[in-house]
Amino acid sequence: MLIEIRELTKVYQVGSEGVRALDGVSVDVDRGEYLAIMGPSGSGKSTLMNLIGCLDTPTSGTYKLNDREVSQLDDDELARIRNREIGFVFQTFNLLARTSALENVEVPLIYGGTPRHERHRRALDVLQMVGLGDRTHHQPNELSGGQRQRVAVARALVNRPSILLADEPTGNLDSRTGEEIMALFDQLNREGNTIVLVTHEEFIADHARRIVRLFDGHIVEDKLRER
């Protein structure tokens, strides 16, 4: 089992009141799964994504990633987990503006202390994988929205993470380009990558093989889709 979550709760303090964003959520994710997390605004899906991505820590409950309990790790240990185990793809791409596609993809490897020649080779490999082998020296403003998101996907993959975690990855793209990005995710999953996708769009979630729906901090549905 890649992810084991048990009775995960997150309470945010707002003034004198505690807001329970997640309330006793339990879910497992196997290696190679393609999972979509859905729910309306305020359902807890972004909170769950932040906890899975080690961007936040729970108020109570347990979260094991690769058999390691991460819910109680300190900030430095969480940063190492994020760098080595989790590849992030965000709606807004989050690319460095005056930096080439190749250099953007190399960023996680720099943080991980990978030697320069190895960084360069691995970044080239993943850019080829996402279809941008001819755009390695282009800066973000020289790329289309779809190409920028492909650079972001390549950056997410370059450390060979356990999970590809995508937050509304087509939110800033037109429908045709969004479908191209989702086709890329489909391909990556067929090649064995574990993908956890957070979205409010049904047609995006339809690409996943399993859908978990949240409402008011609870899982209200967890089902496999018929293929």
MOTAHU-V973492 format. One record per pair of residues at least 6 apart in sequence whose ideal C-beta (glycine too) atoms are under 7 Angstrom apart, sorted by the first residue. I is the first residue (numbers start at 1). J is the second residue. D is the distance in Angstrom with one decimal. If there is no record, write none. Layout:
i=I j=J d=D
i=I j=J d=D
//
This chain:
i=1 j=28 d=5.5
i=1 j=30 d=6.2
i=2 j=29 d=5.4
i=2 j=30 d=6.2
i=2 j=31 d=4.7
i=2 j=66 d=6.5
i=2 j=162 d=6.1
i=2 j=194 d=5.9
i=3 j=28 d=6.4
i=3 j=29 d=3.9
i=3 j=52 d=6.8
i=3 j=65 d=6.0
i=4 j=28 d=5.5
i=4 j=64 d=4.2
i=5 j=25 d=6.3
i=5 j=26 d=5.9
i=5 j=27 d=5.0
i=5 j=63 d=5.2
i=6 j=26 d=5.1
i=6 j=61 d=5.9
i=6 j=62 d=4.8
i=7 j=24 d=4.9
i=7 j=26 d=5.9
i=7 j=61 d=4.3
i=8 j=22 d=5.7
i=8 j=25 d=4.6
i=8 j=51 d=6.4
i=8 j=58 d=5.1
i=8 j=61 d=3.7
i=8 j=63 d=6.2
i=9 j=20 d=6.9
i=9 j=22 d=5.6
i=9 j=23 d=5.9
i=9 j=24 d=5.8
i=9 j=58 d=6.2
i=9 j=59 d=5.0
i=9 j=60 d=4.6
i=9 j=61 d=5.3
i=10 j=21 d=4.7
i=10 j=22 d=4.3
i=10 j=47 d=5.2
i=10 j=51 d=6.7
i=10 j=58 d=5.4
i=10 j=59 d=5.3
i=11 j=18 d=4.6
i=11 j=19 d=6.7
i=11 j=20 d=5.2
i=11 j=59 d=4.6
i=12 j=19 d=4.8
i=12 j=21 d=5.8
i=20 j=217 d=5.6
i=21 j=44 d=5.1
i=21 j=47 d=4.2
i=21 j=217 d=5.8
i=22 j=44 d=4.8
i=22 j=47 d=5.3
i=22 j=48 d=6.2
i=22 j=217 d=4.8
i=23 j=217 d=3.9
i=23 j=218 d=5.7
i=25 j=48 d=6.5
i=25 j=219 d=5.8
i=27 j=212 d=6.2
i=27 j=219 d=6.5
i=27 j=222 d=6.9
i=29 j=35 d=5.8
i=29 j=194 d=6.9
i=29 j=196 d=6.7
i=31 j=194 d=5.7
i=32 j=192 d=5.5
i=32 j=194 d=5.8
i=33 j=194 d=5.7
i=33 j=209 d=6.9
i=33 j=210 d=6.3
i=34 j=189 d=4.4
i=34 j=195 d=4.9
i=34 j=208 d=4.8
i=34 j=209 d=4.6
i=34 j=210 d=6.9
i=35 j=196 d=5.1
i=35 j=197 d=6.9
i=35 j=208 d=5.8
i=35 j=210 d=4.8
i=35 j=212 d=6.4
i=36 j=197 d=4.7
i=36 j=199 d=6.0
i=36 j=205 d=3.9
i=36 j=208 d=3.7
i=36 j=211 d=4.9
i=37 j=45 d=4.9
i=37 j=48 d=6.1
i=37 j=49 d=6.6
i=37 j=196 d=6.7
i=37 j=198 d=4.9
i=37 j=212 d=5.2
i=37 j=214 d=6.8
i=38 j=45 d=6.7
i=38 j=199 d=6.3
i=38 j=200 d=6.6
i=38 j=205 d=5.4
i=38 j=211 d=6.0
i=38 j=213 d=5.0
i=39 j=45 d=4.5
i=39 j=213 d=5.8
i=39 j=214 d=3.7
i=39 j=215 d=5.9
i=43 j=214 d=4.2
i=43 j=215 d=5.3
i=43 j=216 d=6.7
i=44 j=214 d=4.8
i=44 j=217 d=4.4
i=45 j=198 d=5.4
i=45 j=214 d=5.1
i=46 j=198 d=6.8
i=48 j=214 d=6.8
i=49 j=165 d=6.6
i=49 j=167 d=5.9
i=49 j=198 d=4.6
i=50 j=56 d=4.2
i=51 j=58 d=5.7
i=51 j=63 d=6.3
i=52 j=165 d=6.4
i=52 j=196 d=6.2
i=53 j=82 d=6.7
i=53 j=86 d=5.4
i=53 j=88 d=6.4
i=53 j=165 d=5.0
i=54 j=70 d=5.9
i=54 j=78 d=4.5
i=54 j=81 d=4.9
i=54 j=82 d=5.1
i=54 j=86 d=6.6
i=57 j=71 d=6.2
i=58 j=71 d=5.2
i=61 j=71 d=6.8
i=62 j=69 d=6.2
i=62 j=71 d=5.5
i=63 j=70 d=5.5
i=63 j=71 d=4.4
i=65 j=81 d=6.9
i=65 j=85 d=6.1
i=65 j=162 d=6.9
i=66 j=85 d=6.7
i=66 j=162 d=5.9
i=70 j=81 d=5.9
i=73 j=81 d=6.9
i=83 j=108 d=5.9
i=83 j=111 d=5.4
i=83 j=112 d=5.5
i=83 j=159 d=6.6
i=84 j=112 d=6.8
i=84 j=159 d=6.1
i=85 j=161 d=5.5
i=85 j=162 d=4.6
i=85 j=163 d=6.7
i=86 j=161 d=5.3
i=86 j=163 d=5.2
i=86 j=165 d=5.6
i=87 j=156 d=3.1
i=87 j=157 d=5.6
i=87 j=159 d=6.7
i=87 j=161 d=4.0
i=87 j=163 d=7.0
i=87 j=164 d=4.8
i=87 j=165 d=6.8
i=88 j=156 d=5.7
i=88 j=165 d=5.5
i=89 j=152 d=5.3
i=89 j=153 d=5.6
i=89 j=156 d=5.1
i=89 j=164 d=6.7
i=89 j=166 d=4.2
i=89 j=169 d=4.9
i=90 j=152 d=6.9
i=90 j=167 d=5.4
i=91 j=167 d=6.0
i=91 j=168 d=4.2
i=91 j=169 d=6.6
i=91 j=171 d=3.8
i=91 j=172 d=5.6
i=92 j=172 d=6.4
i=93 j=148 d=4.7
i=93 j=149 d=6.0
i=93 j=152 d=4.9
i=94 j=152 d=6.8
i=95 j=104 d=5.0
i=95 j=140 d=4.6
i=95 j=148 d=6.0
i=95 j=151 d=6.1
i=95 j=152 d=6.5
i=96 j=104 d=5.6
i=97 j=140 d=6.0
i=98 j=139 d=6.2
i=99 j=139 d=6.6
i=100 j=136 d=6.6
i=100 j=137 d=4.9
i=100 j=138 d=6.6
i=100 j=139 d=5.9
i=101 j=127 d=6.3
i=101 j=132 d=6.2
i=101 j=135 d=5.5
i=101 j=136 d=5.5
i=101 j=138 d=5.5
i=101 j=151 d=4.7
i=102 j=123 d=5.2
i=102 j=124 d=6.9
i=102 j=127 d=6.7
i=102 j=136 d=4.3
i=102 j=137 d=6.6
i=104 j=151 d=5.6
i=104 j=155 d=5.8
i=105 j=123 d=4.1
i=105 j=126 d=6.2
i=105 j=127 d=6.1
i=105 j=151 d=6.5
i=105 j=154 d=4.8
i=105 j=155 d=4.7
i=105 j=158 d=5.4
i=106 j=119 d=4.6
i=106 j=123 d=4.8
i=107 j=155 d=6.4
i=108 j=155 d=6.4
i=108 j=158 d=5.8
i=108 j=159 d=4.9
i=109 j=119 d=4.2
i=109 j=122 d=6.5
i=109 j=158 d=6.0
i=109 j=159 d=6.7
i=110 j=119 d=6.8
i=112 j=159 d=6.4
i=122 j=158 d=5.5
i=123 j=158 d=5.9
i=124 j=136 d=6.5
i=126 j=154 d=4.2
i=126 j=157 d=5.0
i=126 j=158 d=5.0
i=127 j=133 d=5.7
i=127 j=136 d=5.6
i=127 j=154 d=5.1
i=130 j=150 d=4.4
i=130 j=153 d=5.4
i=130 j=154 d=4.8
i=130 j=184 d=6.3
i=131 j=150 d=6.5
i=132 j=147 d=6.3
i=132 j=150 d=5.4
i=132 j=151 d=6.5
i=132 j=154 d=6.8
i=135 j=143 d=6.4
i=135 j=147 d=6.2
i=140 j=148 d=5.4
i=143 j=151 d=6.9
i=145 j=172 d=6.3
i=145 j=173 d=5.1
i=145 j=177 d=5.9
i=146 j=173 d=6.2
i=146 j=177 d=3.9
i=146 j=180 d=5.6
i=146 j=181 d=6.3
i=149 j=169 d=6.5
i=149 j=173 d=6.5
i=149 j=181 d=5.3
i=150 j=184 d=6.8
i=153 j=184 d=6.4
i=156 j=164 d=5.7
i=157 j=164 d=6.9
i=162 j=194 d=6.4
i=163 j=194 d=5.1
i=163 j=196 d=5.9
i=164 j=188 d=6.7
i=164 j=193 d=5.4
i=164 j=194 d=6.7
i=164 j=195 d=4.8
i=165 j=196 d=5.2
i=166 j=195 d=6.7
i=166 j=197 d=4.8
i=166 j=198 d=6.9
i=167 j=198 d=4.9
i=168 j=198 d=6.5
i=168 j=199 d=5.8
i=169 j=181 d=6.0
i=170 j=178 d=3.3
i=170 j=181 d=5.5
i=170 j=182 d=6.6
i=170 j=204 d=6.0
i=173 j=181 d=6.5
i=182 j=204 d=6.4
i=182 j=207 d=4.9
i=185 j=195 d=5.8
i=185 j=207 d=6.4
i=186 j=207 d=5.8
i=188 j=195 d=6.7
i=189 j=195 d=5.3
i=197 j=208 d=5.8
i=199 j=205 d=5.5
i=205 j=211 d=5.4
i=208 j=225 d=7.0
i=209 j=224 d=6.3
i=209 j=225 d=5.8
i=209 j=227 d=7.0
i=210 j=223 d=7.0
i=210 j=224 d=5.1
i=210 j=225 d=6.7
i=211 j=223 d=6.1
i=211 j=225 d=6.4
i=212 j=219 d=5.9
i=212 j=222 d=4.9
i=213 j=220 d=5.3
i=213 j=221 d=4.1
i=214 j=220 d=6.9
//
